[in-house]
Amino acid sequence: SSAVDFAIGEFGINAPHRNYVALGDSYSSGEGVPPFFAGTDGPSDYCHRSPLAYSQVLGARYGTTPKFYACSGAVTSNITSTFHNPEPPQITRDGVDSTADLLTLTIGGNDAGFADTLKACIGQKLKADAFNAALPRVARWLGLGREPSCARSSTFTSAVHQRIDNVLSPVRNTYASLKSATGEETSIIGAGYPHLFPSD
């Protein structure tokens, strides 16, 4: 729905990629699927790179071991220009160059405040449920309870929509930087994020 010319196309993976690089944030690192590779689970580095991350599963399927730099909590600038956790920008890492056949990533969710949005919605639901449970039945019948869904708060949803809209330019610039760093022969695939909330 953006007025800016930008699209992510459908893709297929039909052949092995000898040089595969995996970048991005927690959805690419495998956050939540321990155990994590040594050195990525503290005490100074919490990138939480998992052997069960999609890049590792895909690499095993095609008989290759990806160069794996995805890091939990990464934002777009951590791909292109700033250190994170305490690793250098992912674009500067070995293999992010013209030798890469395939580069995959997820990026942008942290820029849009994914974690804060999730915490706020869960917090609102828990508080509303506790408050509403303490109300007398008549008060609930009269509609005096608290709204458990953050999706029904126009102020909240407007702020979230604005943060999502603000991600377009940084993400587009990140893809352009990666294409410039790798060249025309590298396939760059940006994976999407799951739908975490129902549409209502």
C-alpha positions as CSV (number, residue, x, y, z in Angstrom):
1,S,0.0,0.0,0.0
2,S,3.1,2.3,0.0
3,A,3.5,5.0,-2.6
4,V,7.2,4.0,-2.7
5,D,8.2,1.5,-5.4
6,F,9.3,-1.5,-3.2
7,A,8.4,-5.1,-3.4
8,I,9.4,-8.5,-2.1
9,G,8.8,-11.2,-4.6
10,E,8.0,-14.8,-4.3
11,F,11.0,-17.1,-4.6
12,G,12.0,-20.7,-4.9
13,I,15.1,-22.5,-3.8
14,N,15.9,-25.2,-6.3
15,A,19.6,-25.8,-6.1
16,P,22.4,-25.9,-3.5
17,H,24.0,-22.6,-2.6
18,R,27.7,-23.1,-1.9
19,N,28.1,-19.8,-0.1
20,Y,25.2,-19.0,2.1
21,V,25.1,-16.1,4.6
22,A,22.4,-15.7,7.3
23,L,21.9,-12.2,8.7
24,G,19.2,-10.5,10.7
25,D,17.5,-10.4,14.1
26,S,16.0,-13.0,16.5
27,Y,13.7,-14.5,13.9
28,S,16.8,-15.5,11.9
29,S,19.1,-16.3,14.9
30,G,16.7,-18.9,16.4
31,E,15.9,-17.0,19.6
32,G,13.7,-19.2,21.8
33,V,15.1,-22.5,20.4
34,P,18.0,-23.4,22.7
35,P,20.6,-24.7,23.0
36,F,22.6,-21.8,21.4
37,F,26.0,-22.0,19.8
38,A,28.9,-21.4,22.1
39,G,29.7,-17.7,22.6
40,T,26.2,-16.5,21.7
41,D,24.5,-17.2,25.1
42,G,26.4,-14.8,27.3
43,P,28.0,-13.5,29.3
44,S,28.8,-10.6,26.9
45,D,27.2,-11.8,23.7
46,Y,23.5,-12.8,23.7
47,C,22.9,-13.2,19.9
48,H,21.3,-16.6,20.7
49,R,22.2,-18.4,17.5
50,S,20.5,-21.7,17.4
51,P,21.4,-24.9,15.5
52,L,17.7,-25.1,14.8
53,A,17.4,-21.6,13.2
54,Y,15.9,-21.7,9.7
55,S,19.2,-21.0,8.0
56,Q,20.8,-24.0,9.7
57,V,18.0,-26.3,8.8
58,L,18.0,-25.0,5.2
59,G,21.8,-25.3,5.0
60,A,21.7,-28.9,6.2
61,R,19.1,-29.6,3.6
62,Y,21.4,-28.5,0.9
63,G,24.6,-29.8,2.4
64,T,26.2,-26.4,3.3
65,T,27.1,-24.6,6.5
66,P,25.9,-21.0,6.4
67,K,28.0,-18.2,7.6
68,F,25.7,-17.3,10.5
69,Y,25.7,-13.7,11.8
70,A,22.0,-13.2,12.7
71,C,21.7,-11.7,16.2
72,S,18.8,-11.4,18.6
73,G,17.7,-7.8,19.1
74,A,19.3,-6.5,15.9
75,V,17.9,-3.5,14.2
76,T,18.6,-2.2,10.6
77,S,21.6,-0.2,11.6
78,N,23.2,-3.3,13.1
79,I,23.2,-4.8,9.6
80,T,24.8,-1.8,8.0
81,S,26.7,0.5,10.4
82,T,26.5,-0.1,14.2
83,F,27.8,-2.7,16.6
84,H,25.3,-4.9,18.5
85,N,25.8,-7.3,21.4
86,P,28.9,-6.5,21.0
87,E,29.4,-7.7,17.4
88,P,30.4,-5.5,14.4
89,P,27.8,-4.6,11.7
90,Q,26.7,-7.8,10.0
91,I,27.5,-6.4,6.5
92,T,31.2,-6.2,7.4
93,R,31.4,-9.9,8.3
94,D,33.3,-12.5,6.3
95,G,31.3,-13.7,3.2
96,V,29.0,-10.7,2.9
97,D,30.6,-10.0,-0.5
98,S,30.4,-11.1,-4.2
99,T,31.3,-14.7,-3.2
100,A,27.9,-15.1,-1.5
101,D,25.4,-17.1,-3.5
102,L,22.5,-16.7,-1.1
103,L,21.9,-14.3,1.7
104,T,18.8,-14.5,3.9
105,L,17.6,-12.2,6.7
106,T,14.7,-10.9,8.7
107,I,15.0,-7.3,9.8
108,G,12.8,-4.4,10.8
109,G,10.7,-5.9,13.6
110,N,12.9,-4.4,16.4
111,D,12.9,-1.0,14.6
112,A,9.1,-1.1,14.7
113,G,9.1,-1.9,18.5
114,F,7.9,-5.5,18.2
115,A,9.0,-6.4,21.7
116,D,7.5,-3.3,23.3
117,T,4.2,-3.8,21.4
118,L,4.0,-7.4,22.5
119,K,4.7,-6.6,26.1
120,A,2.2,-3.7,26.1
121,C,-0.6,-5.9,24.7
122,I,0.1,-8.8,27.1
123,G,0.3,-6.4,30.0
124,Q,-3.0,-4.8,29.1
125,K,-4.7,-8.2,28.8
126,L,-3.4,-9.4,32.1
127,K,-4.4,-6.2,34.0
128,A,-7.8,-6.0,32.4
129,D,-8.5,-9.7,33.2
130,A,-7.5,-9.2,36.8
131,F,-9.6,-6.0,37.2
132,N,-12.6,-7.5,35.4
133,A,-12.5,-10.6,37.5
134,A,-12.7,-8.5,40.7
135,L,-15.8,-6.6,39.5
136,P,-19.3,-7.7,40.5
137,R,-21.2,-9.4,37.8
138,V,-23.6,-6.5,37.5
139,A,-20.7,-4.1,36.9
140,R,-19.4,-6.3,34.1
141,W,-22.9,-6.5,32.6
142,L,-23.1,-2.7,32.6
143,G,-19.8,-2.6,30.7
144,L,-17.7,-1.0,33.5
145,G,-14.8,-3.4,33.0
146,R,-11.5,-2.7,31.3
147,E,-10.8,-3.5,27.6
148,P,-8.5,-6.4,27.4
149,S,-7.5,-6.0,23.8
150,C,-4.9,-3.4,22.8
151,A,-6.2,-3.7,19.2
152,R,-9.3,-1.7,20.2
153,S,-7.3,1.3,21.4
154,S,-7.0,3.7,18.5
155,T,-4.2,5.7,20.1
156,F,-2.2,2.5,20.6
157,T,-2.8,1.1,17.1
158,S,-2.1,4.5,15.5
159,A,1.3,4.6,17.2
160,V,2.1,1.0,16.2
161,H,1.0,1.7,12.6
162,Q,3.3,4.8,12.5
163,R,6.3,2.8,13.8
164,I,5.7,0.1,11.1
165,D,5.4,2.8,8.4
166,N,8.6,4.3,9.6
167,V,10.5,1.0,9.0
168,L,10.0,1.1,5.2
169,S,12.9,3.4,4.5
170,P,15.5,1.9,6.8
171,V,14.7,-1.6,5.6
172,R,14.8,-0.6,1.9
173,N,18.2,1.1,2.5
174,T,19.4,-2.0,4.3
175,Y,18.5,-4.2,1.3
176,A,20.2,-1.7,-1.1
177,S,23.4,-1.7,1.0
178,L,23.4,-5.5,1.0
179,K,22.9,-5.7,-2.7
180,S,25.7,-3.2,-3.2
181,A,28.0,-5.2,-0.9
182,T,27.3,-8.6,-2.6
183,G,26.6,-7.9,-6.3
184,E,24.1,-9.0,-8.9
185,E,24.8,-12.7,-8.6
186,T,23.8,-13.0,-5.0
187,S,20.2,-13.9,-4.2
188,I,19.0,-11.9,-1.2
189,I,15.8,-13.2,0.4
190,G,14.0,-11.2,3.1
191,A,11.8,-13.5,5.2
192,G,8.6,-12.1,6.7
193,Y,7.4,-12.1,10.3
194,P,4.5,-14.3,11.6
195,H,1.1,-12.8,12.4
196,L,1.2,-12.6,16.1
197,F,-2.2,-11.1,16.7
198,P,-5.6,-11.9,15.3
199,S,-6.9,-9.2,12.9
200,D,-9.6,-8.1,15.4
